Amino acid sequence: MLLKTFKYRLYPNPKQDQLLSDTCFLCSLVYNKMLAERIETYEASGTSLSAFSQIKNLPTLKSDIPRLVEVHSQVLQDAVRRLDKAYQSFFRRVREGKDAPGFPRFRSARRYDSFTFPQPNNGSVKLLKDGTGGRLHLSKIGIVKVKMHRPMEGSIKTVTIRRKADKWYVCFCCEILQPEPKPTTGKVAGIDMGIWYHVTTSDGEVMREAPKHLQQAERKLKQLQRAVSRKAKGSSNRRKAILLLAKAHERVANQRRDTAYKIANVLLSEYDALALEDLGIRSMVTEPHYAKRIMDVGWGILQNAIEQKAIEWGREVIYVDPHNTTQLCSNCGILVPKELTAEYHNCPNCYLLVKRQINSALNILNRSGLGRSLCGATR
């Protein structure tokens, strides 16, 4: 069994839009109240509250804040569980010795953009018209129009409502049967991801120039950011300017995600197994000269897309140590120092002449143990 999420666009009317926004606000209120309660309890007695004990206190909180009855009880319980997950993640980072483990923070209503029905099959969520599209019934909110642009599979486990800019989406997390693996191709490849060439394979068959979605939109983003800065804080004009800026950023994010999934489809359609570098992207983006380009090409999004498609299609993905994959000769193994701007790898020992990205992809493939290929290389 696999878990797969199906995301669809919601089209609420003005009243429903306000109800959805109010639900996010009330969930943020519960989240912040429970976080304050945990902090106060720890400072007073040195003990930490559990999610279960705080969920039991929700009826008391409802009596103090009557508006909470406007939200389904399990949605409020999920807000408490989110706080507990934040605490568990904090403790995990402390155990791992992270320099800045990041204690859970209070979340404003403006930044609380989703809520979840953890047990939608109890009647809190209903797909009408047999789920073929049209209407979605949400408890305490009503019947909302939904665009079912693709069929949904499996049994629904959770339903999450998300807000992005001025749009609302519903995400169905479904449990589906493991699909039949795609027909094998008998081919494997090492993948080099770069900031000039997005993807280069060890056989040189797939080479794509890195996308520049952020760079292309940067001029417009700067203009919109200046427009936000000029508006008075708290004004309706500032809210409108922030909305336009959020839409522009959302467009860039959608372009980046679309590119990643298209590349993942091409690679996994052609190869049975892929070898990737285990890149420390978080540490790499601290480098001032290349940080923006690294974030623009979206290595992490591409890796996630490849992993998801590999599980779904029955493919194999292996991660290898990225140390010196560019500098080592993929044929004889000696160290050939070169700048990242160098176009070719030219080995003085075995006279291998090949593009630098292909040499790196060959090293990645060799380290994975999947196989070896020298297609496109010359001596």
Secondary structure as GFF3:
##gff-version 3
##sequence-region A 1 379
A	DSSP	beta_strand	2	11	.	.	.	ID=ss1
A	DSSP	alpha_helix	14	45	.	.	.	ID=ss2
A	DSSP	alpha_helix	51	56	.	.	.	ID=ss3
A	DSSP	alpha_helix	58	64	.	.	.	ID=ss4
A	DSSP	three_ten_helix	66	70	.	.	.	ID=ss5
A	DSSP	alpha_helix	73	95	.	.	.	ID=ss6
A	DSSP	three_ten_helix	109	111	.	.	.	ID=ss7
A	DSSP	beta_strand	114	117	.	.	.	ID=ss8
A	DSSP	three_ten_helix	120	122	.	.	.	ID=ss9
A	DSSP	beta_strand	125	127	.	.	.	ID=ss10
A	DSSP	three_ten_helix	129	131	.	.	.	ID=ss11
A	DSSP	beta_strand	134	138	.	.	.	ID=ss12
A	DSSP	beta_strand	142	147	.	.	.	ID=ss13
A	DSSP	beta_strand	155	164	.	.	.	ID=ss14
A	DSSP	beta_strand	167	176	.	.	.	ID=ss15
A	DSSP	beta_strand	188	193	.	.	.	ID=ss16
A	DSSP	beta_strand	197	201	.	.	.	ID=ss17
A	DSSP	beta_strand	207	209	.	.	.	ID=ss18
A	DSSP	alpha_helix	213	230	.	.	.	ID=ss19
A	DSSP	alpha_helix	236	270	.	.	.	ID=ss20
A	DSSP	beta_strand	273	277	.	.	.	ID=ss21
A	DSSP	alpha_helix	281	284	.	.	.	ID=ss22
A	DSSP	alpha_helix	291	297	.	.	.	ID=ss23
A	DSSP	alpha_helix	299	313	.	.	.	ID=ss24
A	DSSP	beta_strand	316	320	.	.	.	ID=ss25
A	DSSP	beta_strand	344	346	.	.	.	ID=ss26
A	DSSP	beta_strand	353	355	.	.	.	ID=ss27
A	DSSP	alpha_helix	356	368	.	.	.	ID=ss28
###
